[in-house]
Amino acid sequence: MYGAFARHLDPEAAEVGGAYWALGDLELLGSLFEAAGLEAAGARRRLVDAGVQAMARFVVDGGRVELPIGGHLVTAVAPG
């Protein structure tokens, strides 16, 4: 979906918008932690458990998560 949106942005704006999803690749993210000498171990389990607990109120029938995220879409054209 973001790709469809980003095609309508100039390259700099698309790059900034894509920063939110830049580390969506779990293998890449894990390799960065390993390269830095960091280990998740028990901390990972505690983090996952905390995330599940925090998201529980957003789980709907069927197990889907529906987040109350809103936004604004602004469009404009240059005068002239």
C-alpha positions in Angstrom: 0.0 0.0 0.0 2.8 2.4 0.9 4.4 1.7 -2.5 1.3 2.8 -4.3 1.2 6.0 -2.3 5.0 6.6 -2.6 4.8 6.6 -6.4 3.1 10.0 -6.2 5.8 11.6 -4.0 9.1 13.1 -4.9 12.0 10.9 -4.0 12.9 12.8 -0.9 9.4 12.7 0.6 9.1 9.0 -0.3 12.4 8.3 1.5 11.2 10.1 4.7 7.8 8.3 4.6 9.5 5.0 4.1 11.7 5.4 7.2 8.8 4.2 9.4 9.0 0.8 7.7 12.7 0.6 7.0 13.4 -2.1 9.7 10.3 -4.2 8.9 12.6 -7.0 7.8 13.0 -9.1 10.9 16.1 -10.9 9.6 17.9 -7.6 8.8 16.9 -6.2 12.2 18.2 -9.3 14.0 21.5 -9.2 12.1 22.0 -5.5 13.1 21.6 -6.5 16.8 24.0 -9.4 16.3 26.6 -7.2 14.6 26.4 -4.8 17.5 27.0 -7.7 19.9 23.5 -7.5 21.5 21.4 -10.4 22.6 17.7 -10.4 23.1 17.2 -13.7 25.1 14.8 -13.2 28.0 14.4 -9.6 27.2 12.7 -10.5 23.9 10.2 -12.7 25.7 9.4 -10.0 28.2 9.0 -7.5 25.4 6.7 -9.7 23.4 4.6 -10.5 26.5 4.3 -6.7 27.3 3.3 -6.0 23.7 0.6 -8.7 23.7 -0.7 -7.4 26.9 -0.8 -3.8 25.7 -2.5 -4.7 22.4 -5.1 -7.0 24.0 -7.7 -4.2 24.2 -7.5 -3.8 20.4 -8.1 -7.5 19.5 -11.5 -8.0 17.9 -13.5 -11.1 16.9 -11.4 -13.5 14.8 -8.1 -12.4 16.5 -7.5 -9.3 14.3 -6.0 -6.2 15.8 -7.8 -2.9 15.0 -5.8 0.1 16.1 -7.5 3.5 16.4 -5.0 5.3 14.2 -6.3 8.4 12.4 -4.6 10.7 9.9 -5.2 13.5 7.6 -4.6 13.7 3.8 -3.8 17.1 2.5 -3.6 17.9 -1.2 -2.5 21.1 -2.8 -1.3 22.6 -6.1 1.1 25.4 -6.6 -0.6 28.7 -7.6 -0.3 29.8 -11.1 
